[in-house]
Amino acid sequence: MLSVKTFAKTSCFLTLANKLCRFSSSSLSESFYNEEQHGIQKTVRKIIDVDINPFVDEWERRGEYPAHKIFKKFGDAGLLGIHKPLEYGGLGLDFTYHLAMLEALGNVNCGGIPVSIAVQTDMSTPALMRFGSHELKSEFLAPSIRGDVVSAVAVSEPGAGSDVAGIRTSAKRVGDDLVINGEKMWITNAYQADWVCLLANTTTDRGPHLNKTLICVPMETKGITLTKKLDKLGFRSSDTGIIYFEDVRVPAKNIIGEEGMGFTYQMMQFQEERLAAAAISLMAMDNIISETIQYTQTRKIFGAPVLDNQYVHFKLAELKTEVEMLRAAVYQTAKTLGKNQDVTELASMIKLKVGRLSREVADGCLQFWGGMGFTNEVNVSRYYRDCRVGSIGGGSDETMLSIICKYMSILPKKSK
Ligand SMILES: Cc1cc2nc3c(=O)[nH]c(=O)nc-3n(C[C@H](O)[C@H](O)[C@H](O)COP(=O)(O)OP(=O)(O)OC[C@H]3O[C@@H](n4cnc5c(N)ncnc54)[C@H](O)[C@@H]3O)c2cc1C
């Protein structure tokens, strides 16, 4: 047990440490990650500090970042395949090592780039890794792990976002080929992707959960076109677009796993996607809270720092507490996922919570920056715009609530 003397010393130390360094720390991550995992985070941090953050403002203005260049940096450092099989160039480590990498991505000074990277590690490749043939993994997974190519995941359509079962893009068998027609909306990395993990209907004679197939489609294939980039509220430096498929022919061997299992594979793949989105958000929230502490400590009103108002420091302590609680859930769920167990319910709860909490952090912190918070000079305003998509992309809050209700057996039958 902590003695009174040690307690007093610890408190003094904490006060001093806080004065010296206000930058993000998390007691949970300090104790959860081992030395190697902290090492992974340092490597990520170095790439971010040297190759990403100094250029983020420019890329945000331009509406695109050089994904190939950045992916290669990550690939060369082994960061795009941490938990992927050695056979395809991965490191073969467990999911928590990958989680360490994802969490460190939250240090990028914008939301678009970390998510663009996570598309490759956690959205376009999990099903391929689990169910793809050796040939397909050699052709698409291995170069994705090396960072030689950029990928995208194409599920959503203009008429089907939340309703994944309602997609209309078709891939019809003609001899040994599939002929694809349709359009995919909101696709992250669309303009820079070399290949896309596409969900399409391969048959009309089975129900909506058994007629879908995931297919690896090279983006240079004839019949694929893109219109101009979507102009977005946030995630300015990641390119998002509509992909049109008109009589696009790919070999049927590009099917991931079994034909007709695409819906199920995609639902499984969503677990990684949702957990990754949450992991990235943790450090981003920590950083916004830390920056707000730094600012409010120096900004004086009525002769005292803004931070000294009890409402301000209590609110920041409350937000920090919420982030740590969420972090605990992310860590536990990542460990379970690493054992190949289904985490759909927990991942949905986490996705719901992170969408809402990041909005609360953004709004609560921005308020304490006053007018400065409303300018584009500070990270908090970009964060305010970027985090909004968290409650929409990858499944809206309401979609998460529906999934949770299903697990609670309280979703009315007609909504299922
Ligand atoms: C920046 C960005 C990047 C994206 N990247 C990709 C990508 O790379 N690949 C990809 O496939 N997709 C991507 N998406 C698409 C994203 O996954 C969808 O936008 C999302 O699933 C919601 O679909 P929707 O936009 O069609 O909204 P809709 O399905 O039209 O839903 C609209 C709203 O209805 C409400 N709603 C939904 N379901 C229910 C319900 N059951 N009960 C009550 N209310 C409900 C919600 O508030 C929801 O926001 C991206 C989206 C954005 C904005």
The ligand as a Tripos MOL2 file, in Angstrom:
@<TRIPOS>MOLECULE
LIG
   53    58     1     0     0
SMALL
NO_CHARGES

@<TRIPOS>ATOM
      1 C1        -14.7600   10.9590  -45.2540 C.3       1 LIG1
      2 C2        -15.4460    9.6550  -45.5460 C.ar      1 LIG1
      3 C3        -14.6690    8.5720  -45.9510 C.ar      1 LIG1
      4 C4        -15.3040    7.3600  -46.2640 C.ar      1 LIG1
      5 N1        -14.5140    6.3170  -46.7190 N.ar      1 LIG1
      6 C5        -15.1320    5.1900  -47.1750 C.ar      1 LIG1
      7 C6        -14.3570    4.1530  -47.7980 C.ar      1 LIG1
      8 O1        -13.1260    4.2320  -47.9220 O.2       1 LIG1
      9 N2        -15.0210    3.0680  -48.2690 N.ar      1 LIG1
     10 C7        -16.3830    2.9230  -48.1590 C.ar      1 LIG1
     11 O2        -16.9020    1.9150  -48.5880 O.2       1 LIG1
     12 N3        -17.1190    3.8910  -47.5690 N.ar      1 LIG1
     13 C8        -16.5440    5.0140  -47.0920 C.ar      1 LIG1
     14 N4        -17.2970    6.0220  -46.5140 N.ar      1 LIG1
     15 C9        -18.7510    5.8640  -46.4440 C.3       1 LIG1
     16 C10       -19.2960    5.6860  -45.0360 C.3       1 LIG1
     17 O3        -18.9670    4.4260  -44.5320 O.3       1 LIG1
     18 C11       -20.7910    5.9700  -45.1100 C.3       1 LIG1
     19 O4        -20.9320    7.3640  -45.3060 O.3       1 LIG1
     20 C12       -21.5370    5.5320  -43.8660 C.3       1 LIG1
     21 O5        -21.5900    4.1370  -43.7960 O.3       1 LIG1
     22 C13       -22.9810    6.1010  -43.8160 C.3       1 LIG1
     23 O6        -23.6410    5.8490  -45.0170 O.3       1 LIG1
     24 P1        -24.3950    7.0340  -45.8070 P.3       1 LIG1
     25 O7        -23.4450    8.1680  -45.9320 O.co2     1 LIG1
     26 O8        -24.9600    6.4850  -47.0490 O.co2     1 LIG1
     27 O9        -25.5510    7.4720  -44.8320 O.3       1 LIG1
     28 P2        -27.0430    6.8880  -44.8560 P.3       1 LIG1
     29 O10       -27.0030    5.4220  -44.9160 O.co2     1 LIG1
     30 O11       -27.8040    7.6200  -45.8840 O.co2     1 LIG1
     31 O12       -27.5350    7.3300  -43.4100 O.3       1 LIG1
     32 C14       -27.7950    8.6970  -43.1300 C.3       1 LIG1
     33 C15       -28.0300    8.8370  -41.6470 C.3       1 LIG1
     34 O13       -29.1600    8.0940  -41.2850 O.3       1 LIG1
     35 C16       -29.0560    7.7190  -39.9360 C.3       1 LIG1
     36 N5        -29.2920    6.2630  -39.7970 N.ar      1 LIG1
     37 C17       -28.6680    5.2640  -40.4170 C.ar      1 LIG1
     38 N6        -29.1250    4.0620  -40.0040 N.ar      1 LIG1
     39 C18       -30.0790    4.3280  -39.0880 C.ar      1 LIG1
     40 C19       -30.9360    3.5360  -38.2640 C.ar      1 LIG1
     41 N7        -30.8960    2.2070  -38.3360 N.pl3     1 LIG1
     42 N8        -31.7630    4.1540  -37.4190 N.ar      1 LIG1
     43 C20       -31.8020    5.5070  -37.3380 C.ar      1 LIG1
     44 N9        -31.0380    6.3040  -38.0790 N.ar      1 LIG1
     45 C21       -30.1780    5.7370  -38.9480 C.ar      1 LIG1
     46 C22       -27.6470    8.0730  -39.4670 C.3       1 LIG1
     47 O14       -27.6850    9.2710  -38.7140 O.3       1 LIG1
     48 C23       -26.9130    8.2830  -40.7550 C.3       1 LIG1
     49 O15       -25.8230    9.1510  -40.6250 O.3       1 LIG1
     50 C24       -16.6910    7.2250  -46.1500 C.ar      1 LIG1
     51 C25       -17.4640    8.3230  -45.7190 C.ar      1 LIG1
     52 C26       -16.8530    9.5270  -45.4400 C.ar      1 LIG1
     53 C27       -17.7110   10.6830  -45.0280 C.3       1 LIG1
@<TRIPOS>BOND
     1     1     2 1
     2     2     3 ar
     3     2    52 ar
     4     3     4 ar
     5     4     5 ar
     6     4    50 ar
     7     5     6 ar
     8     6     7 ar
     9     6    13 1
    10     7     8 2
    11     7     9 ar
    12     9    10 ar
    13    10    11 2
    14    10    12 ar
    15    12    13 ar
    16    13    14 ar
    17    14    15 1
    18    14    50 ar
    19    15    16 1
    20    16    17 1
    21    16    18 1
    22    18    19 1
    23    18    20 1
    24    20    21 1
    25    20    22 1
    26    22    23 1
    27    23    24 1
    28    24    25 2
    29    24    26 1
    30    24    27 1
    31    27    28 1
    32    28    29 2
    33    28    30 1
    34    28    31 1
    35    31    32 1
    36    32    33 1
    37    33    34 1
    38    33    48 1
    39    34    35 1
    40    35    36 1
    41    35    46 1
    42    36    37 ar
    43    36    45 ar
    44    37    38 ar
    45    38    39 ar
    46    39    40 ar
    47    39    45 ar
    48    40    41 1
    49    40    42 ar
    50    42    43 ar
    51    43    44 ar
    52    44    45 ar
    53    46    47 1
    54    46    48 1
    55    48    49 1
    56    50    51 ar
    57    51    52 ar
    58    52    53 1
@<TRIPOS>SUBSTRUCTURE
     1 LIG1         1 GROUP 0 **** ****
